[in-house]
């Protein structure tokens, strides 16, 4: 079975690689003959600081806790460690009170470990969430990814979070946005190679964050905008149809990335280096915050899509 802390294979309750004690529920679910049928869903997030990684993950927990149970019969989320439980309710409390979660600290992050029960089509799955600091991809040091995000080497899927509007605000040249996307991808590829990892074994899921700011962009795909505006519980009840819509949106966003962002360098690199490449757009909050506070009540849009991509690709 996989150790949830370092994602290396272990046969013992005490991981032989990182010497961490594995949660009892995790061991029972993933050891022995059961383990062959219970592959963990691993959410490994990569991206620059300020592009919405931590806020996205907090919003995902909000959706799993407060939205999804209304759409999926018998579904519930169960934390497997006290650290996960503490982090979950701390971030939920902040969001519900109109405050933003704190940025990720520059330390090797502790994964959140949950069990998702009765997911339509996917059954019961363990969810492992890793939120590395943006500095892991920005320090410009050959070992920064290994020090602060070494678990990505073993992850079958990588969520590549990008805030297009933040980059558009930062750079005057349109080409600079495409260059910046490619720089992050190159940084990740170098880190993976230095760790002996193989991106060709990974699925890359490009997540355009803060999509509420993209709704007014005339060149953003209209069908994707309609999906964002009509996000709700009802559509989630039919998972095959919902995943079909995700596939259509992925193609539209791929074309947007090529034709509008002109990020062909990024696309060609991703297609060559990874097992597959998909796209989605999410709004973690539903509206832009004012400083460190929410201007309106949290209203996540399409936040479940990256997780469903991970489940689908797993």
C-alpha positions in Angstrom: 0.0 0.0 0.0 1.0 3.6 -0.5 2.2 5.6 2.6 -0.1 8.7 2.6 2.7 10.9 3.9 5.5 10.2 1.4 3.6 8.1 -1.2 6.2 5.3 -1.2 5.1 1.7 -1.0 5.1 0.1 2.5 3.8 -3.1 4.0 3.8 -2.0 7.6 1.7 0.3 9.8 5.0 2.2 10.3 6.2 3.5 7.0 9.7 2.0 6.3 10.7 5.2 4.3 9.5 8.2 6.3 9.0 6.4 9.7 5.4 7.8 10.1 2.6 5.9 11.8 -0.2 5.3 9.3 -3.8 6.0 10.4 -5.5 2.7 11.5 -8.5 3.2 9.2 -6.2 3.9 6.2 -4.3 0.6 6.9 -7.4 -1.4 7.2 -8.8 0.0 3.9 -5.7 -0.3 1.8 -3.8 -3.4 3.1 -4.2 -7.0 2.1 -6.6 -8.0 -0.6 -8.8 -4.9 -0.1 -5.9 -2.6 -1.2 -6.0 -3.9 -4.8 -9.5 -2.4 -5.2 -9.0 0.8 -3.2 -6.6 3.2 -5.0 -6.3 6.5 -3.2 -7.3 9.7 -5.1 -4.3 11.9 -4.9 -4.7 15.7 -5.3 -1.3 17.2 -5.7 -1.4 20.9 -6.4 1.3 22.9 -8.2 1.4 26.6 -8.9 2.9 30.0 -8.1 2.2 31.8 -4.8 -1.0 33.9 -4.9 -2.7 31.9 -7.7 -5.3 30.5 -5.3 -4.1 27.0 -4.3 -4.9 27.1 -0.6 -8.2 29.0 -1.2 -9.2 26.4 -3.8 -8.6 23.5 -1.5 -10.5 25.1 1.3 -13.4 25.7 -1.1 -13.2 22.1 -2.3 -13.7 21.0 1.4 -16.6 23.4 1.7 -18.3 21.8 -1.4 -17.6 18.3 -0.1 -19.1 19.2 3.3 -22.0 21.5 2.4 -23.0 21.0 -1.3 -22.2 17.5 -2.6 -24.1 15.6 0.1 -27.3 17.2 -1.3 -26.5 15.8 -4.8 -25.1 12.4 -4.1 -27.3 10.0 -2.0 -25.6 8.5 1.0 -22.4 10.5 0.3 -20.3 11.8 3.2 -16.7 12.9 3.9 -14.8 11.4 6.9 -11.4 12.7 8.1 -8.9 10.0 9.0 -6.5 12.1 11.1 -7.0 14.7 13.8 -4.7 17.1 11.8 -7.0 16.8 8.8 -10.1 17.4 11.0 -8.5 20.5 12.7 -7.4 22.0 9.3 -10.8 21.3 7.7 -12.9 23.0 10.4 -10.5 25.9 10.8 -10.7 26.7 7.1 -14.4 26.1 6.9 -14.9 28.5 9.8 -12.9 31.1 8.1 -14.8 30.9 4.8 -18.2 30.9 6.5 -17.3 34.0 8.5 -16.1 35.8 5.4 -12.3 35.4 5.9 -9.6 34.0 3.7 -7.5 30.9 4.7 -3.9 31.6 5.6 -1.3 31.0 2.8 0.6 27.7 2.9 3.7 27.9 5.1 7.1 27.1 3.6 7.4 23.6 5.1 7.0 20.1 3.7 3.2 20.0 3.9 1.2 17.4 5.9 -1.4 15.8 3.6 -5.1 15.9 4.4 -6.4 12.4 4.6 -10.1 11.8 4.1 -12.5 9.0 3.1 -15.1 9.9 0.6 -18.1 7.5 0.9 -20.6 6.5 -1.8 -19.4 8.6 -4.7 -21.6 7.8 -7.7 -19.7 5.7 -10.3 -16.5 5.8 -8.1 -17.6 4.2 -4.8 -15.6 4.7 -1.7 -12.2 6.4 -2.1 -9.5 7.7 0.1 -8.6 11.3 -0.7 -5.1 12.5 -0.2 -4.6 16.3 -0.6 -1.2 17.9 -0.7 -0.8 21.7 -0.7 2.9 22.7 -1.3 3.9 26.3 -0.9 4.2 28.3 -4.1 7.8 29.1 -3.2 8.6 25.4 -4.0 8.2 26.4 -7.6 9.7 29.9 -7.4 12.9 29.7 -5.3 15.1 29.0 -8.4 17.0 26.3 -6.6 17.4 22.8 -8.0 16.3 21.0 -4.9 13.4 23.3 -3.9 10.7 21.0 -5.2 12.3 18.0 -3.6 12.5 19.8 -0.2 9.0 21.3 -0.1 7.0 19.1 -2.5 8.8 15.8 -2.9 5.5 13.8 -2.9 4.7 15.0 -6.4 7.1 12.4 -7.7 4.7 9.6 -6.8 1.4 11.4 -7.7 -0.5 10.0 -10.8 -2.1 13.4 -11.3 -0.8 16.9 -10.9 -3.2 19.9 -10.7 -1.6 22.9 -12.4 -3.3 26.0 -10.9 -3.0 29.2 -12.8 -4.7 32.6 -12.2 -4.8 34.1 -15.7 -6.2 37.4 -14.5 -3.4 37.8 -11.9 -0.8 37.3 -14.6 -2.6 39.7 -17.0 -2.6 42.3 -14.3 1.1 41.7 -13.6 2.5 41.7 -17.2 1.9 44.3 -19.9 2.7 41.9 -22.7 0.3 39.1 -23.7 3.2 36.9 -24.5 4.4 37.1 -20.9 1.4 35.2 -19.7 2.2 32.3 -22.0 5.9 32.5 -21.0 5.0 32.4 -17.3 2.9 29.3 -17.7 5.7 27.6 -19.5 8.2 28.7 -16.9 6.2 27.0 -14.2 5.9 23.8 -16.3 9.6 23.8 -17.0 10.4 24.3 -13.3 8.1 21.3 -12.4 9.7 19.2 -15.2 13.2 19.9 -13.9 12.3 19.1 -10.3 10.7 15.8 -11.4 13.7 14.8 -13.4 16.1 15.7 -10.6 14.0 13.5 -8.2 14.0 10.6 -10.7 10.3 11.0 -11.4 8.6 10.5 -14.7 6.0 13.1 -15.8 5.1 10.6 -18.6 3.4 8.6 -15.9 1.3 11.6 -14.8 -1.9 13.2 -15.9 -1.7 17.0 -16.0 -4.9 18.9 -15.1 -4.7 22.6 -15.9 -7.0 24.5 -13.6 -7.7 28.1 -14.4 -8.6 29.6 -11.0 -10.5 32.8 -10.1 -12.7 32.2 -13.1 -15.3 34.7 -11.8 -13.0 37.3 -13.1 -13.0 35.7 -16.6 -16.7 35.8 -17.1 -16.6 39.3 -18.6 -13.8 38.4 -21.0 -15.2 38.4 -24.5 -12.7 35.9 -25.8 -13.3 33.3 -23.0 -15.4 30.3 -24.2 -19.1 31.0 -23.9 -20.1 27.4 -23.1 -17.5 27.4 -20.2 -19.0 30.7 -19.0 -22.5 29.2 -19.0 -21.3 26.2 -17.0 -19.7 28.5 -14.4 -22.8 30.7 -14.2 -25.1 27.6 -13.8 -23.1 25.7 -11.3 -25.3 24.0 -8.8 -26.3 20.8 -7.1 -28.7 19.5 -9.8 -26.0 18.9 -12.5 -24.0 16.7 -10.1 -26.7 14.1 -9.8 -25.8 12.6 -13.2 -22.1 11.9 -13.0 -21.6 10.4 -16.6 -23.3 13.5 -18.1 -21.4 15.8 -15.8 -18.0 14.3 -16.8 -19.1 14.5 -20.5 -19.5 18.2 -20.0 -16.1 18.4 -18.3 -14.6 16.8 -21.4 -16.3 19.3 -23.7 -15.1 22.2 -21.6 -11.6 20.8 -21.5 -11.4 20.9 -25.3 -12.8 24.5 -25.4 -10.2 25.6 -22.9 -7.4 23.9 -24.7 -8.4 25.8 -27.8 -8.5 29.0 -25.8 -5.0 28.4 -24.4 -3.7 27.9 -28.0 -5.7 30.6 -29.9 -6.1 33.4 -27.3 -3.2 32.9 -24.9 -1.0 31.7 -27.7 0.7 29.3 -25.2 1.7 26.8 -27.9 5.1 26.3 -26.2 3.3 25.3 -23.0 0.8 23.0 -24.8 3.4 21.2 -26.8 5.6 20.7 -23.8 2.7 19.4 -21.8 1.4 17.0 -24.5 4.9 15.6 -25.0 5.9 15.3 -21.3 2.7 14.0 -19.7 0.4 11.0 -20.1 -2.6 13.3 -20.8 -3.6 17.0 -20.4 -7.0 18.2 -19.4 -8.4 21.7 -18.6 -11.0 23.2 -16.4 -12.0 26.5 -14.9 -13.1 27.1 -11.3 -14.1 29.9 -9.0 -13.3 29.0 -5.4 -15.3 31.9 -3.9 -17.7 33.0 -6.6 -16.7 36.6 -6.4 -13.5 38.6 -5.8 -12.6 39.2 -2.2 -11.8 42.6 -0.8 -8.4 42.4 0.9 -8.5 39.3 3.2 -12.3 39.2 3.4 -15.0 37.9 1.2 -17.2 40.6 -0.3 -20.1 38.2 -0.6 -21.2 34.8 0.8 -19.0 32.0 -0.6 -20.5 30.6 -3.8 -18.1 28.1 -5.3 -18.3 27.4 -9.1 -17.2 24.1 -10.7 -14.8 23.5 -7.7 -15.6 19.7 -7.9 -14.3 19.4 -11.4 -10.5 18.9 -10.7 -11.4 16.2 -8.1 -13.6 14.4 -10.6 -10.8 14.6 -13.2 -8.5 13.0 -10.6 -11.0 10.2 -9.9 -11.7 9.7 -13.7 -7.9 9.5 -14.5 -7.2 7.3 -11.5 
